[in-house]
Amino acid sequence: MVRRVAVIGAGVGGLASVKCCLDEGLEPTCFERSEDIGGLWRYADSMDGGRVSVYRSVITNTSKEMSCFSDFPCPEDFPSFLPHSLLLEYFRMYARHFDLLRHIHFKTTALSVRKCPDFATSGQWEVVTETGGVQESHIFDAVMVCTGHYQEPYLPLASFPGINTCFKGQYLHSREYKDVEAFRGKRVLVVGIGNTGGDLSVELSRVAAKVFLSSRSSTWVFSRVSDHGFPFDMVSTTRFNHFLDWLLPSALTKRIRFRKFNSWFNHANYGLASTKSSNFKVIINEELPFCLLSGTIVLKPNVKEFTKSSAVFEDGTTEENIDVVLFATGYIFSFPFLEESVRSLFDDNRSLYKRIFPPQLEKPTLAIIGLVQLTGSVMVGAEMQARWVTGIFAGWNKLPPASRMMADVLKKKPPVKRNPSERENLKISFISYTDEIASCAGVKPSVLRLLLTDPRLALAVFFGPCTPYQYRLVGRGKWSGARNAILTQWQRTLKPLRTRVVDDSSNGS
C-alpha cells in the first residue's frame, strides 16, 4: 500500500501532485532545489544555478480559464492572458489555499532516485537529497517526477558548420535570454521559429539594428485574440469542434484550419507556410506578421553555414555583419537523478504508458508528470495526470498488465524518431488526451447524461470552451463549485476588460 510519496519539483506539476496526494490521503514530501515555488514560471535575472526560467516579457499563450487548476479558478480581475508575475501569484494563492507549502522542502536537491533492493515486491524507492551540503536518505513508497520538459537546452551546433570554427560573433541559447538590453543596435539572427523564436524576434526588433528569423519548416501564425475579441483557445477548444475533427476527414479539417489561418493574412505571401506543406507547426504571435510587413524582421530559410561574420542560407543568400546568433531550438529532457536502469526504460515520453508510466517496471510506483506536449495548456494536463496517478497509488484506480501497456505504447509511438526541434508535430489534442486520462480516472463528464439531468450545463460543456472545471463534475474529487464555474467562465473573461464601460444596446450578446 502506497502511503509516502516523493514529489520532485515544486513547479506546476509538483504543486498539483502534492495537492492530489493530500486529496487521496497520501503523505507527500516535495523536494525543490530552489528557494521558492513556480519552477519555469518564476522569473530570475540570472541563471540561478542552472535553473531555467521564462524571459522578462513573457505572457501565457493559453488563457486563464483554459489553464487554471480545475477546482481553483483564477481571480476574475486577472487578465485573460497572464504575465509571469501574475501567474506566479496565482500559484501562491493555490498553494496557500490548499496548505501545500508545509509539504515542500526548499533548497533541497534530489541527487538520486533508486529502486530499493526489494523493489520487485515492495515497489519502494530510496531518494537521496542534499540540503546545505548535507545529504540525507529517505525511503518512499512512490515517486512523482515533476521537473517538466524544459531542462537541458537543445543546441544542435553540429548542424551549423562554421558556428564554432569561423564565426567571430556571439551565439547563445534562448534560455540565456532575459531582456533586450544586450542586443541594442546589433544585427541579430534568431534560429528557430517556435513560440519562443517568434516572441524574441518581435521583442528584439524594437531595439536591434536588424533581426533575421531563420525557419526550416512551414509555420502557421495565429493570434490570442479570436472572433469578437475573445481568447482564441476558449473559442476553438470546444467539444463540438473536437467532435467535428473526429467526424470529418482529416484532409478536410486540415483544409478548413489552413483557410481559417489564412483569413487573417496569406501565409504564403509572407514566406511562412503553404497549404501544400505536410511538415508544419503552429505558433501564437499577434505582432510577427506586422514586423514582417514593416521589415523590422526579415524571414530567412535554414542556415547552411556560418563564415567569420555572416550567415549563408540554403537558398544561396547571405546576410553580412551578424553580431549575435540566438538559438531558439528548444529543450531536451533528462532525469540525471534517476538510476540508469530506470532511465533506460524510456528514451522519450512516447515510451511511457499514457505519457506517464514506464510500462516495464515491476511495480507502477514511478510517475513522470507534465512531460507531454498538448495543443492546449500543459498545466491542465499535468493536474489530470496527477489525479489519475494518485488514484492508482491510493488503490482506487488500476493499471492494465504490462503486456497491454507495452502494446498501447508501441501502437501510439511514431515509427520515425524526430529531433526535439520538431516536437511541435508531436503535439497531442488537448481534449483527446485529457479525456483519455479523465476516463482512466473515472472523472470524464458525460454530455448525454448531463443533457437529461441539466440541459443548460450540457450545452455549455459541449458547445462552450473545454475548461478544466468540466473534470470536477463527476467522480472522485468532484467539486461543488464546478457547475457555477462553467456557467460563469465568460463573465470572468470579460470582467478585467470592464474598466471603461460603453453603452451598446444594439449588442445582445
ROZA-525620 format. One record per residue (C-alpha): x, y, z. Coordinates in steps of 0.001 Angstrom, whole numbers. Layout:
residues N
+---------+---------+---------+
|      px |      py |      pz |
+---------+---------+---------+
|       X |       Y |       Z |
...
+---------+---------+---------+
END
This chain:
residues 509
+---------+---------+---------+
|      px |      py |      pz |
+---------+---------+---------+
|       0 |       0 |       0 |
|    1435 |    3364 |   -1059 |
|    1497 |    5967 |    1714 |
|    4628 |    8114 |    1456 |
|    5160 |    9824 |   -1915 |
|    8211 |   11811 |   -3035 |
|    7430 |   14689 |   -5383 |
|   10453 |   16050 |   -7292 |
|   10000 |   19729 |   -8189 |
|    7601 |   22444 |   -6983 |
|    6528 |   23867 |  -10326 |
|    3035 |   23493 |  -11750 |
|    3151 |   19697 |  -11828 |
|    4687 |   19469 |   -8379 |
|    2063 |   21690 |   -6768 |
|    -767 |   19739 |   -8417 |
|     840 |   16447 |   -7364 |
|    1179 |   17479 |   -3722 |
|   -2435 |   18633 |   -3668 |
|   -3703 |   15436 |   -5329 |
|   -1721 |   13307 |   -2873 |
|   -3414 |   15110 |       7 |
|   -6815 |   14626 |   -1641 |
|   -6191 |   10869 |   -1679 |
|   -4950 |   10675 |    1914 |
|   -1323 |   10105 |     898 |
|    1709 |   11707 |    2555 |
|    3624 |   13821 |      25 |
|    7098 |   15254 |     509 |
|    8142 |   17653 |   -2219 |
|   11818 |   18429 |   -2887 |
|   12538 |   21750 |   -4624 |
|   16138 |   22728 |   -5334 |
|   15432 |   26485 |   -5422 |
|   14059 |   28681 |   -2654 |
|   10504 |   29085 |   -3979 |
|    7651 |   27535 |   -5949 |
|    6799 |   28220 |   -9594 |
|    9503 |   26355 |  -11491 |
|    9941 |   27705 |  -15016 |
|    7435 |   30490 |  -14364 |
|    9404 |   32107 |  -11544 |
|   11420 |   34727 |  -13385 |
|   15036 |   35320 |  -12368 |
|   17542 |   37809 |  -13792 |
|   20342 |   35240 |  -13505 |
|   20599 |   31549 |  -14343 |
|   20269 |   30756 |  -10606 |
|   22371 |   27609 |  -10507 |
|   21310 |   26469 |  -13964 |
|   17562 |   26769 |  -13303 |
|   15614 |   27589 |  -16472 |
|   13155 |   30463 |  -16157 |
|   10996 |   32498 |  -18518 |
|   12227 |   35780 |  -20004 |
|   11083 |   39083 |  -18533 |
|    8347 |   39947 |  -21044 |
|    6696 |   36538 |  -21399 |
|    2900 |   36248 |  -21359 |
|     967 |   32979 |  -21337 |
|    -197 |   31532 |  -24656 |
|   -3273 |   29928 |  -23100 |
|   -5983 |   31914 |  -21344 |
|   -6572 |   31846 |  -17591 |
|   -9877 |   29971 |  -17888 |
|   -8267 |   27248 |  -20025 |
|   -5132 |   26980 |  -17868 |
|   -6217 |   27114 |  -14238 |
|   -6376 |   24289 |  -11734 |
|   -9723 |   22529 |  -12065 |
|  -11061 |   23388 |   -8609 |
|   -9445 |   26815 |   -8201 |
|  -10440 |   29411 |  -10834 |
|   -8167 |   32382 |  -11459 |
|   -9352 |   35615 |   -9820 |
|  -11928 |   37317 |  -12015 |
|   -9960 |   40577 |  -12073 |
|   -6867 |   38861 |  -13534 |
|   -6480 |   39440 |  -17305 |
|   -7171 |   36539 |  -19630 |
|   -3505 |   36134 |  -20592 |
|   -1140 |   36416 |  -17662 |
|    2381 |   37816 |  -17400 |
|    4669 |   35557 |  -15400 |
|    4324 |   37663 |  -12235 |
|     541 |   37224 |  -12097 |
|     755 |   33532 |  -12929 |
|    3228 |   33060 |  -10090 |
|     880 |   34967 |   -7769 |
|   -1902 |   32567 |   -8793 |
|     345 |   29619 |   -7887 |
|     998 |   31200 |   -4484 |
|   -2748 |   31641 |   -3901 |
|   -3313 |   27978 |   -4819 |
|    -529 |   26790 |   -2510 |
|   -1842 |   28885 |     388 |
|   -5471 |   27893 |    -154 |
|   -4720 |   24166 |     -45 |
|   -1914 |   24473 |    2541 |
|     731 |   22926 |     280 |
|    3855 |   24802 |    1392 |
|    4350 |   22799 |    4585 |
|    4935 |   19705 |    2447 |
|    7697 |   21325 |     351 |
|   11393 |   21189 |    1303 |
|   13060 |   24176 |    -382 |
|   16750 |   24424 |   -1299 |
|   16779 |   20637 |   -1382 |
|   18172 |   18834 |   -4411 |
|   17227 |   15267 |   -5312 |
|   20603 |   13675 |   -6010 |
|   19423 |   10155 |   -6755 |
|   16250 |    8106 |   -7006 |
|   16970 |    4383 |   -6903 |
|   14910 |    1236 |   -6552 |
|   15152 |    -412 |   -3146 |
|   16686 |   -3929 |   -3145 |
|   13240 |   -5463 |   -2581 |
|   11571 |   -3265 |   -5215 |
|   10013 |   -6234 |   -7026 |
|    7825 |   -6882 |   -4001 |
|    7695 |   -3538 |   -2166 |
|    7832 |   -1043 |   -5060 |
|    9760 |    1310 |   -2782 |
|   12397 |    3882 |   -3718 |
|   15453 |    5279 |   -1988 |
|   15693 |    9037 |   -2521 |
|   18946 |   10792 |   -1591 |
|   18682 |   14553 |   -1161 |
|   21099 |   17342 |    -327 |
|   20305 |   20463 |    1702 |
|   23030 |   22939 |    2562 |
|   25767 |   20401 |    1777 |
|   24212 |   17720 |    3993 |
|   22974 |   14538 |    2320 |
|   20050 |   12529 |    3602 |
|   18475 |    9251 |    2532 |
|   14727 |    8648 |    2522 |
|   12519 |    5667 |    1694 |
|    9299 |    6325 |    -227 |
|    6508 |    4087 |   -1436 |
|    6215 |    6017 |   -4709 |
|    7831 |    8867 |   -6655 |
|    6279 |   11558 |   -8849 |
|    8845 |   13303 |  -11077 |
|    7606 |   16823 |  -11832 |
|   10646 |   18534 |  -13331 |
|    8974 |   19146 |  -16721 |
|   10490 |   19151 |  -20199 |
|   12360 |   22480 |  -20156 |
|   15537 |   21144 |  -18583 |
|   18519 |   20920 |  -20912 |
|   18880 |   23306 |  -23883 |
|   18929 |   21662 |  -27286 |
|   21801 |   23341 |  -29143 |
|   22459 |   21482 |  -32428 |
|   25740 |   23226 |  -33305 |
|   26832 |   20294 |  -35495 |
|   24021 |   21199 |  -37898 |
|   25518 |   24660 |  -38449 |
|   29033 |   24380 |  -39947 |
|   31337 |   27238 |  -39007 |
|   29472 |   28403 |  -35911 |
|   32279 |   27134 |  -33665 |
|   35270 |   27395 |  -36022 |
|   34734 |   30510 |  -38160 |
|   32058 |   32732 |  -36690 |
|   33535 |   35581 |  -34618 |
|   30259 |   36912 |  -33250 |
|   28362 |   35774 |  -30182 |
|   25934 |   32882 |  -30050 |
|   23686 |   31712 |  -27232 |
|   20615 |   29599 |  -26481 |
|   17285 |   31267 |  -25734 |
|   17420 |   30006 |  -22136 |
|   20128 |   32654 |  -21546 |
|   17903 |   35454 |  -22881 |
|   16316 |   37712 |  -20250 |
|   15690 |   41070 |  -21937 |
|   16666 |   43196 |  -24952 |
|   19375 |   45437 |  -23488 |
|   22347 |   43287 |  -24521 |
|   21124 |   43323 |  -28152 |
|   20539 |   47037 |  -28635 |
|   21844 |   48301 |  -32014 |
|   23034 |   44848 |  -33130 |
|   22281 |   42680 |  -36130 |
|   20692 |   39544 |  -34709 |
|   19908 |   36195 |  -36298 |
|   17283 |   34114 |  -34480 |
|   17373 |   30421 |  -35402 |
|   14072 |   28628 |  -34835 |
|   10512 |   29858 |  -35269 |
|    8622 |   28258 |  -32419 |
|    6702 |   30351 |  -29926 |
|    9938 |   31442 |  -28263 |
|   11705 |   32305 |  -31528 |
|    8740 |   34352 |  -32693 |
|    8384 |   36206 |  -29385 |
|   12068 |   37042 |  -29091 |
|   12312 |   38181 |  -32714 |
|    9464 |   40625 |  -32191 |
|   10918 |   41933 |  -28947 |
|   14424 |   42304 |  -30393 |
|   13095 |   44125 |  -33470 |
|   12286 |   47136 |  -31266 |
|   15929 |   47777 |  -30332 |
|   18160 |   45795 |  -32702 |
|   19590 |   47281 |  -35881 |
|   18111 |   44329 |  -37796 |
|   16566 |   40965 |  -36938 |
|   16674 |   37926 |  -39211 |
|   14484 |   34938 |  -38365 |
|   15556 |   31581 |  -39792 |
|   12906 |   28897 |  -40246 |
|   13295 |   25364 |  -41550 |
|    9604 |   24424 |  -41648 |
|    6242 |   25843 |  -42610 |
|    4750 |   27848 |  -39769 |
|    1179 |   28975 |  -39264 |
|     737 |   32018 |  -37054 |
|   -2416 |   32855 |  -35152 |
|   -3431 |   35408 |  -32571 |
|   -4549 |   35032 |  -28965 |
|   -7389 |   37395 |  -29904 |
|  -10119 |   35498 |  -31759 |
|  -13576 |   36242 |  -33123 |
|  -15304 |   39140 |  -31331 |
|  -12154 |   39657 |  -29268 |
|  -12468 |   36518 |  -27153 |
|   -9413 |   34375 |  -26302 |
|   -8606 |   32072 |  -29194 |
|   -8385 |   28904 |  -27090 |
|  -11795 |   29495 |  -25480 |
|  -13400 |   29837 |  -28906 |
|  -11608 |   26955 |  -30634 |
|  -11105 |   24337 |  -27905 |
|  -14638 |   23013 |  -27579 |
|  -16116 |   19526 |  -27547 |
|  -18232 |   20496 |  -30552 |
|  -15139 |   21378 |  -32609 |
|  -13412 |   18246 |  -31326 |
|  -16408 |   16191 |  -32489 |
|  -16223 |   17799 |  -35944 |
|  -12499 |   16964 |  -36158 |
|  -13357 |   13343 |  -35398 |
|  -16311 |   13273 |  -37786 |
|  -14772 |   14919 |  -40847 |
|  -11899 |   13506 |  -42954 |
|   -8503 |   14741 |  -41752 |
|   -7699 |   16279 |  -45163 |
|  -10871 |   18347 |  -44970 |
|  -10280 |   19502 |  -41380 |
|   -6725 |   20488 |  -42313 |
|   -8005 |   22487 |  -45290 |
|  -10580 |   24244 |  -43085 |
|   -7912 |   25035 |  -40482 |
|   -5491 |   26431 |  -43086 |
|   -8259 |   28542 |  -44600 |
|   -9039 |   29926 |  -41156 |
|   -5377 |   30796 |  -40569 |
|   -5111 |   32433 |  -43992 |
|   -8217 |   34539 |  -43342 |
|   -6019 |   36723 |  -41118 |
|   -3232 |   37049 |  -43686 |
|   -1910 |   34931 |  -46557 |
|     960 |   32938 |  -45062 |
|    2446 |   32057 |  -48447 |
|    2858 |   35750 |  -49290 |
|    4880 |   36169 |  -46104 |
|    7046 |   33102 |  -46777 |
|    5730 |   31378 |  -43680 |
|    3636 |   28428 |  -44841 |
|    1991 |   26733 |  -47762 |
|   -1268 |   24805 |  -47701 |
|     618 |   22030 |  -49530 |
|    3106 |   21521 |  -46690 |
|    2873 |   18330 |  -44647 |
|    5597 |   19327 |  -42155 |
|    4363 |   22385 |  -40292 |
|    3980 |   23949 |  -36864 |
|    1586 |   26428 |  -35333 |
|    2703 |   29367 |  -33189 |
|     917 |   32170 |  -31358 |
|    2067 |   35686 |  -32154 |
|      -5 |   38797 |  -32816 |
|    2912 |   41056 |  -33788 |
|    5085 |   38900 |  -36051 |
|    3065 |   39494 |  -39252 |
|    3308 |   43280 |  -38825 |
|    7050 |   43083 |  -38115 |
|    7491 |   41136 |  -41357 |
|    5253 |   43621 |  -43166 |
|    7243 |   46584 |  -41839 |
|   10639 |   44973 |  -42470 |
|   11824 |   45083 |  -38858 |
|   12099 |   41285 |  -39112 |
|   13312 |   39521 |  -42247 |
|   12350 |   35873 |  -42660 |
|   15087 |   33562 |  -43947 |
|   15339 |   29826 |  -44746 |
|   17505 |   27379 |  -42833 |
|   21169 |   28313 |  -42295 |
|   23606 |   26366 |  -44461 |
|   26805 |   27607 |  -42808 |
|   28458 |   30456 |  -40929 |
|   31513 |   32390 |  -42036 |
|   33546 |   34865 |  -39989 |
|   30806 |   37483 |  -39760 |
|   27964 |   36259 |  -41943 |
|   25328 |   33556 |  -42316 |
|   24860 |   31690 |  -45594 |
|   21363 |   30286 |  -46115 |
|   20152 |   27248 |  -48054 |
|   18668 |   29415 |  -50797 |
|   22154 |   30786 |  -51542 |
|   21595 |   34218 |  -49971 |
|   23995 |   35688 |  -47410 |
|   23472 |   38161 |  -44587 |
|   26615 |   40037 |  -43580 |
|   27779 |   41530 |  -40291 |
|   25805 |   39283 |  -37963 |
|   26651 |   40249 |  -34381 |
|   24626 |   37694 |  -32418 |
|   23036 |   34331 |  -33192 |
|   20220 |   33379 |  -30828 |
|   19242 |   29699 |  -30963 |
|   15570 |   29197 |  -30113 |
|   15887 |   25471 |  -30757 |
|   14055 |   24081 |  -27769 |
|   14954 |   21711 |  -24990 |
|   15554 |   18076 |  -24258 |
|   14527 |   16452 |  -21015 |
|   16832 |   14497 |  -18750 |
|   16468 |   12948 |  -15334 |
|   20042 |   12645 |  -14042 |
|   18838 |   11694 |  -10575 |
|   17093 |    8544 |  -11821 |
|   19230 |    5426 |  -11816 |
|   20359 |    4319 |  -15267 |
|   18356 |    1075 |  -15224 |
|   15178 |    3142 |  -14877 |
|   16181 |    5947 |  -17287 |
|   16913 |    3380 |  -19979 |
|   13286 |    2247 |  -19915 |
|   12136 |    5375 |  -21748 |
|   14136 |    7265 |  -24354 |
|   11369 |    9863 |  -24675 |
|    7866 |   10464 |  -23355 |
|    6380 |    8332 |  -26143 |
|    7903 |    5275 |  -24451 |
|    5744 |    5886 |  -21381 |
|    2264 |    4452 |  -20908 |
|    -158 |    7370 |  -21342 |
|    2998 |    9569 |  -21304 |
|    3321 |    8844 |  -17557 |
|    4346 |    5320 |  -16514 |
|    7400 |    3274 |  -17586 |
|    5474 |     103 |  -18500 |
|    8345 |   -2339 |  -17817 |
|    8689 |   -1514 |  -14115 |
|    7746 |   -4363 |  -11809 |
|    5619 |   -2022 |   -9709 |
|    3792 |    1105 |  -11008 |
|    5208 |    3398 |   -8330 |
|    7082 |    5866 |  -10564 |
|    5166 |    8525 |  -12486 |
|    6505 |   11230 |  -14796 |
|    4208 |   14257 |  -14554 |
|    3977 |   17065 |  -17115 |
|    6178 |   15523 |  -19808 |
|    3592 |   15904 |  -22535 |
|    3068 |   18283 |  -25457 |
|    -574 |   19344 |  -25833 |
|   -2420 |   21683 |  -28174 |
|   -3740 |   23359 |  -25014 |
|   -2484 |   24034 |  -21511 |
|      81 |   21577 |  -20169 |
|    -884 |   22765 |  -16669 |
|   -4315 |   21193 |  -17036 |
|   -2824 |   18011 |  -18477 |
|    -338 |   17751 |  -15597 |
|   -3065 |   18131 |  -12991 |
|   -5171 |   15458 |  -14692 |
|   -2162 |   13133 |  -14738 |
|   -1588 |   13756 |  -11028 |
|   -5218 |   12983 |  -10194 |
|   -5086 |    9661 |  -12019 |
|   -1664 |    8713 |  -10658 |
|   -2542 |    9415 |   -7033 |
|   -5763 |    7440 |   -7505 |
|   -3609 |    4496 |   -8608 |
|   -1235 |    4958 |   -5667 |
|   -4230 |    5041 |   -3294 |
|   -5726 |    1900 |   -4830 |
|   -8821 |    3452 |   -6426 |
|   -7583 |    3006 |   -9997 |
|   -5680 |     122 |  -11569 |
|   -3212 |    -150 |  -14448 |
|   -3573 |   -2905 |  -17051 |
|    -964 |   -5706 |  -17275 |
|    2490 |   -4751 |  -18550 |
|    1895 |   -6523 |  -21877 |
|   -1168 |   -4386 |  -22610 |
|     643 |   -1216 |  -21596 |
|    3561 |   -2065 |  -23915 |
|    1180 |   -2778 |  -26768 |
|    -507 |     589 |  -26252 |
|    2878 |    2367 |  -26225 |
|    4029 |     676 |  -29444 |
|     728 |    1415 |  -31179 |
|     967 |    5147 |  -30469 |
|    4708 |    5636 |  -30932 |
|    5701 |    7259 |  -34258 |
|    7847 |    4996 |  -36469 |
|   10489 |    7664 |  -37078 |
|   12396 |    9312 |  -34233 |
|   12325 |   13099 |  -34585 |
|   14713 |   15648 |  -33195 |
|   13476 |   17905 |  -30368 |
|   13081 |   20914 |  -32628 |
|   10287 |   19090 |  -34470 |
|    8274 |   18157 |  -31406 |
|    5530 |   20624 |  -32411 |
|    4438 |   17956 |  -34881 |
|    4073 |   15510 |  -31987 |
|    1580 |   17589 |  -30010 |
|   -1477 |   15701 |  -28827 |
|   -5000 |   17054 |  -28966 |
|   -5756 |   18720 |  -25629 |
|   -9286 |   17327 |  -25365 |
|   -8296 |   13857 |  -26616 |
|   -5552 |   13483 |  -24026 |
|   -7303 |   14997 |  -21015 |
|  -10448 |   12988 |  -21796 |
|   -8358 |    9818 |  -22085 |
|   -6736 |   10325 |  -18683 |
|  -10032 |   11501 |  -17171 |
|  -11678 |    8272 |  -18382 |
|   -8938 |    6260 |  -16717 |
|   -9511 |    8233 |  -13501 |
|  -13303 |    7957 |  -13732 |
|  -13861 |   11728 |  -13883 |
|  -14780 |   12334 |  -17523 |
|  -18181 |   14051 |  -17814 |
|  -20940 |   12510 |  -19952 |
|  -22605 |   15128 |  -22136 |
|  -25567 |   12839 |  -22857 |
|  -26193 |   12200 |  -19163 |
|  -25935 |   15913 |  -18465 |
|  -28397 |   16604 |  -21272 |
|  -31005 |   14547 |  -19416 |
|  -30314 |   16000 |  -15977 |
|  -29014 |   19535 |  -16589 |
|  -29544 |   20698 |  -20211 |
|  -28141 |   24183 |  -19630 |
|  -24892 |   22782 |  -18264 |
|  -24727 |   20141 |  -21016 |
|  -24898 |   22797 |  -23739 |
|  -22179 |   24843 |  -22008 |
|  -19970 |   21754 |  -21722 |
|  -20438 |   20695 |  -25353 |
|  -20520 |   24000 |  -27220 |
|  -18519 |   26127 |  -24798 |
|  -14789 |   26055 |  -24048 |
|  -13466 |   22800 |  -22591 |
|  -12345 |   24432 |  -19353 |
|  -10784 |   22251 |  -16635 |
|  -13827 |   22606 |  -14358 |
|  -15557 |   20033 |  -16569 |
|  -13387 |   17364 |  -14967 |
|  -14723 |   18210 |  -11500 |
|  -18379 |   17496 |  -12281 |
|  -18329 |   13765 |  -11528 |
|  -16235 |   11065 |   -9874 |
|  -13624 |   11261 |   -7143 |
|  -12617 |   14819 |   -6441 |
|  -15993 |   16165 |   -7555 |
|  -16160 |   19872 |   -6739 |
|  -19431 |   21533 |   -5779 |
|  -18369 |   24778 |   -7465 |
|  -17668 |   23218 |  -10885 |
|  -21114 |   23862 |  -12371 |
|  -21101 |   27533 |  -11412 |
|  -17503 |   27948 |  -12602 |
|  -18508 |   26662 |  -16054 |
|  -21621 |   28829 |  -16300 |
|  -19746 |   31986 |  -15268 |
|  -16496 |   31485 |  -17225 |
|  -17350 |   34120 |  -19847 |
|  -18111 |   36690 |  -17123 |
|  -14678 |   36118 |  -15595 |
|  -13143 |   36525 |  -19051 |
|  -14837 |   39884 |  -19625 |
|  -14542 |   41265 |  -16082 |
|  -10969 |   42662 |  -16383 |
|  -11996 |   44481 |  -19587 |
|  -14776 |   46405 |  -17825 |
|  -12517 |   49269 |  -16798 |
|  -14434 |   51581 |  -19113 |
|  -17970 |   50573 |  -19942 |
|  -19738 |   51894 |  -23036 |
|  -23438 |   51747 |  -23806 |
|  -24093 |   49412 |  -26720 |
|  -27730 |   48456 |  -26523 |
|  -27612 |   47021 |  -30057 |
|  -25280 |   44240 |  -28933 |
|  -27359 |   41466 |  -27485 |
|  -24592 |   39024 |  -26603 |
+---------+---------+---------+
END
